[in-house]
Amino acid sequence: MSASQILLDPTSERAPVARALTARPVGLDGLTVGVLDISKARGNVFLDRLAEQLGSRGVRVKRYRKPTFTRPAPTALRQQIAAECQLVIEGLAD
């Protein structure tokens, strides 16, 4: 894995764990895309527009929101997203 492909877990990871990148889908036809708002100010503005653009192309979009940006998404929310979506876009803003 090259330096440009090293993924770090932003949740206090002390030592990087090697993780394989998931293969990207060929297209979005038939897939459900989750859009996760991490609750940062104005992140919803970007995500609203992104969801609108995806929807206008016939992509099924499901919206989710973390209770706070200061902590990882609750386990139940992560499990719900994984069960309902094949892809997820997480957005933040500052």
C-alpha positions as a Markdown table, in Angstrom:
| # | Residue | x | y | z |
|---|---|---|---|---|
| 1 | Met | 0.0 | 0.0 | 0.0 |
| 2 | Ser | 1.5 | 3.3 | -1.0 |
| 3 | Ala | 1.6 | 6.4 | 1.3 |
| 4 | Ser | -1.3 | 7.9 | -0.6 |
| 5 | Gln | -3.4 | 4.9 | 0.2 |
| 6 | Ile | -2.8 | 4.6 | 4.0 |
| 7 | Leu | -6.1 | 5.1 | 5.8 |
| 8 | Leu | -6.1 | 6.2 | 9.4 |
| 9 | Asp | -9.0 | 5.8 | 11.8 |
| 10 | Pro | -9.7 | 9.3 | 13.2 |
| 11 | Thr | -11.0 | 7.9 | 16.5 |
| 12 | Ser | -7.8 | 8.0 | 18.6 |
| 13 | Glu | -6.0 | 5.3 | 16.6 |
| 14 | Arg | -2.6 | 4.8 | 18.2 |
| 15 | Ala | -1.1 | 2.6 | 15.5 |
| 16 | Pro | -2.4 | 2.5 | 11.9 |
| 17 | Val | -4.1 | -0.7 | 10.9 |
| 18 | Ala | -3.7 | -1.9 | 7.4 |
| 19 | Arg | -7.1 | -1.9 | 5.6 |
| 20 | Ala | -7.8 | -2.9 | 2.1 |
| 21 | Leu | -9.7 | -0.3 | 0.0 |
| 22 | Thr | -13.2 | -1.4 | -1.0 |
| 23 | Ala | -13.7 | -1.7 | -4.7 |
| 24 | Arg | -15.6 | 1.2 | -6.2 |
| 25 | Pro | -18.8 | 0.2 | -8.0 |
| 26 | Val | -19.0 | 0.6 | -11.8 |
| 27 | Gly | -22.1 | 2.8 | -11.4 |
| 28 | Leu | -24.8 | 3.8 | -9.1 |
| 29 | Asp | -27.7 | 2.0 | -10.9 |
| 30 | Gly | -29.7 | 0.0 | -8.4 |
| 31 | Leu | -27.7 | 1.0 | -5.4 |
| 32 | Thr | -28.8 | 3.0 | -2.4 |
| 33 | Val | -26.4 | 5.8 | -1.3 |
| 34 | Gly | -26.5 | 6.9 | 2.3 |
| 35 | Val | -25.7 | 10.6 | 3.0 |
| 36 | Leu | -24.5 | 11.1 | 6.5 |
| 37 | Asp | -24.5 | 14.5 | 8.1 |
| 38 | Ile | -22.1 | 14.6 | 11.0 |
| 39 | Ser | -23.9 | 17.6 | 12.5 |
| 40 | Lys | -21.3 | 20.3 | 11.8 |
| 41 | Ala | -22.6 | 23.7 | 11.0 |
| 42 | Arg | -23.8 | 24.1 | 7.4 |
| 43 | Gly | -22.7 | 20.6 | 6.4 |
| 44 | Asn | -26.4 | 20.0 | 5.7 |
| 45 | Val | -26.3 | 22.7 | 3.0 |
| 46 | Phe | -23.7 | 20.8 | 1.0 |
| 47 | Leu | -25.3 | 17.4 | 1.6 |
| 48 | Asp | -28.8 | 18.7 | 0.6 |
| 49 | Arg | -27.4 | 19.8 | -2.7 |
| 50 | Leu | -25.5 | 16.5 | -3.2 |
| 51 | Ala | -28.6 | 14.4 | -2.4 |
| 52 | Glu | -30.6 | 16.6 | -4.8 |
| 53 | Gln | -28.0 | 16.0 | -7.6 |
| 54 | Leu | -27.9 | 12.2 | -7.0 |
| 55 | Gly | -31.7 | 12.0 | -6.8 |
| 56 | Ser | -32.1 | 13.9 | -10.1 |
| 57 | Arg | -30.0 | 11.1 | -11.7 |
| 58 | Gly | -32.3 | 8.4 | -10.4 |
| 59 | Val | -30.1 | 7.4 | -7.5 |
| 60 | Arg | -31.9 | 6.2 | -4.3 |
| 61 | Val | -30.6 | 8.4 | -1.5 |
| 62 | Lys | -31.2 | 7.9 | 2.3 |
| 63 | Arg | -30.3 | 10.6 | 4.7 |
| 64 | Tyr | -28.8 | 10.1 | 8.2 |
| 65 | Arg | -27.5 | 12.5 | 10.9 |
| 66 | Lys | -25.1 | 11.9 | 13.7 |
| 67 | Pro | -26.3 | 13.4 | 17.1 |
| 68 | Thr | -23.0 | 15.2 | 17.4 |
| 69 | Phe | -19.8 | 15.7 | 15.4 |
| 70 | Thr | -17.6 | 15.3 | 18.5 |
| 71 | Arg | -18.1 | 11.5 | 18.7 |
| 72 | Pro | -18.2 | 8.6 | 16.2 |
| 73 | Ala | -21.6 | 7.7 | 14.9 |
| 74 | Pro | -23.5 | 5.5 | 17.4 |
| 75 | Thr | -23.3 | 1.7 | 16.7 |
| 76 | Ala | -27.0 | 1.5 | 15.9 |
| 77 | Leu | -26.8 | 4.2 | 13.3 |
| 78 | Arg | -23.7 | 2.6 | 11.7 |
| 79 | Gln | -25.5 | -0.7 | 11.6 |
| 80 | Gln | -28.6 | 0.9 | 10.1 |
| 81 | Ile | -26.6 | 2.6 | 7.4 |
| 82 | Ala | -24.7 | -0.7 | 6.6 |
| 83 | Ala | -28.0 | -2.6 | 6.3 |
| 84 | Glu | -29.8 | 0.0 | 4.2 |
| 85 | Cys | -27.1 | 1.3 | 1.8 |
| 86 | Gln | -24.3 | 0.0 | -0.4 |
| 87 | Leu | -22.4 | 3.3 | -0.4 |
| 88 | Val | -22.2 | 6.2 | 2.1 |
| 89 | Ile | -21.1 | 9.8 | 1.7 |
| 90 | Glu | -20.1 | 11.6 | 4.9 |
| 91 | Gly | -19.9 | 15.4 | 4.7 |
| 92 | Leu | -18.6 | 18.0 | 7.0 |
| 93 | Ala | -18.2 | 21.7 | 6.8 |
| 94 | Asp | -16.4 | 24.5 | 8.6 |
